[in-house]
Amino acid sequence: MLKKMGEAVARVARKVNETVESGSDTLDLAECKLVSFPTGIYKVLRNVSGQIHLITLANNELKSLTSKFMTTFSQLQELRLEGNFLHRLPSEVSALQHLKAIDLSRNQFQDFPEPLTALPALETINLEENEIIDVPVEKLAAMPALRSINLRFNPLNAEVRVIAPPLIKFDMLMSPEGARAPLP
């Protein structure tokens, strides 16, 4: 067990160092068994956090992200958080004014993360395979850059299915009512 934990820590450290040393605009910490975003990374990335435009934290065990994460990486354009245990986003997600795409598929959202509706550059939202019933259709319709939202395999209420199509000017992907996600 300790050996596996040590390997996971070493993998995270290696990936963070690669980002810093290469001056990359990408931080990929997918599949690193993270239960939270390591606080030590903020210090290591302090001088380059403004250059990072894509962070991938997919397929970890994250239950939440902190407000510090959102404010530290305020220049993000893409955030990939699929396959975690997230059920909400901090209100400080509003600091991500340059965010164009967010992937929150395969998480545990029961409520639509409404702070996303305040992001002016957001073009794509993926919330496939969550537990969302209701969607703030009017707020989504008012988003200037939104082009696509994926809500497949969510138990959306009938009202959303009827109200949304005439109000929206973007692609809204929904599964047929009662459809279940495919087994992994």
N, C-alpha and C positions, 0 to 999 in steps of 0.2 A: 504494500500500500504506500509506504513512504517513498519507495523507489519511483512509483508511478507519479506521485505528487512532485517529486524532484524533477522528473522528466518534463512534466507539464510546466513547472516554473522555468526550467531551462529553455523550453520551447518559446514561452512568452518573452523571456529576456532576449533570446536570439532574434525574434521577429521585431521587437522594439528597436534593438541595436541596428538591425538592417535598415529600418526606416530612417533612423537618425543619420547613420553613416552614408547612406546613398542619397539623402536629401529627397527621398520619395514623397509623393503626395498621398500615399496609401499606407494605412496601418491595417494589417490582416491578422486578427487574433481569432479566426474561426477555429472551432473544434479544439479549444485549449482547456476545456473543463472549468472555465471561469464561473464562479458563483457571484462575483462582483467584479467591477472594473478595478484593477489593482492601483491603489493610491500612489505607489511609488512611480508609476508610469508618468504621472503628471510632472514630476521633477525632471525625469529623463527627457521628456518631450517639450519641456518649457520653452526652449528656444525655437522649436520647429512646429509647435501646435498650430500656428496660423497658416502653415503651408499644407497641412493635411486636409485633403478634400474628400477622401473616401475612408471610412472605417468599417471593417467587417468584423462583427462579433457573433456571427452566425453559429448555430449549433453548439452553444455553450449551455450553462445552467443558470443564466442571469435571471434574477427575480425583479430587479429594479436597476435603474440608472440614476445617478445623482445629479443634482443641479450643477455641481462642479463640472461634471462631464460635459453638459450642454454649453456652459459658458466658456470652458477651456477650448473646446473645438468649434467655436462659433463660425468658422470659415467652411465648415463641412458642406459639401454639395450632395453627397450620397452617404446614407447610413443603412447598413445591412444588419438587421437584428433577428432574422428569421430563426425559428427553431430554439427558442428560449422559453422561459416561464414568466415573461413580462405580462402584467395586467394593467399597467398604467404608465404614463410618461410624466416626468416632472413638468410643472408649468414653465420652467426655464427653457423648455424646448423652443419657446418663442425667440430665444437668442440665435437660433439657427436660420437667420434671414437669407442665407444663400442656398439652403437645402433644396435640391431639385427632386430627389428620390429617397423614399424610405421604405424598407421592407420589414414589416412586422408580422409576416405570415408565420403560421404554426407557433403561436404564443397562447396566452390565456386572457386576452382582452374580452371583457363582457360588455364594456362601454366603449363607444367610439372615442379615440383619443382626440378630443375637441381642440386642444392647443394647436394641433396641426393645421386647423382651418385659418390660423392667423399668419401662416408662413407665405409670404408673397411670391416666392420663386418656386414653390412646390408644384411639381408636374405629375409625379407618380406616387401613389400610395398603395402598398400591397398589404392587405389585412386578411388574406386567404387563411382558412382554417383557424378561426378564432371562435368566440362564442357571442358575437355581436348581434343584438336584436334590432336596435334602433340606430339610425344614422341621421346626423344633422344636415338634411338635404339642402335647406336654404343656405346654410353657411358654406357648404361645399360648392353650391352654385355660384356663390359670390367670390370664390377664389380665382384670382386673375390668371394664373398660369396652369391650373390643374387640367391635365389631359386624360388621366386614366386613374381609376380606383378599382382595385380587385377585392371584391367581397365574397368570392366563391366560398362555399362550404362554411357559411355562417348562418345561424337560424334567424335570418332577417324577418321582421314582421311584414304582414301583407301590406300595411300602409306604406312602408318604404318602397315596396315593389310597384305600387300604383302611383305614388306621388313623384318619385324620382324621375322617371323617364321624360315627362314634359318639361321639367324645370332645369335639367342639366344640359350642358354643352360639351360634356366630356364622355369618354367611354366608362361605363359602370358595369363591371363584370359581376354577375350573380349566377349562382347555381339554380336549377329548378327547385321549387319549393319542396322541402323535405329531403333533398339530396344529401348524402353523407360523403365525407372525404374518403378517398381510397385508402386502404390499409397500407402501412409502410412496407 
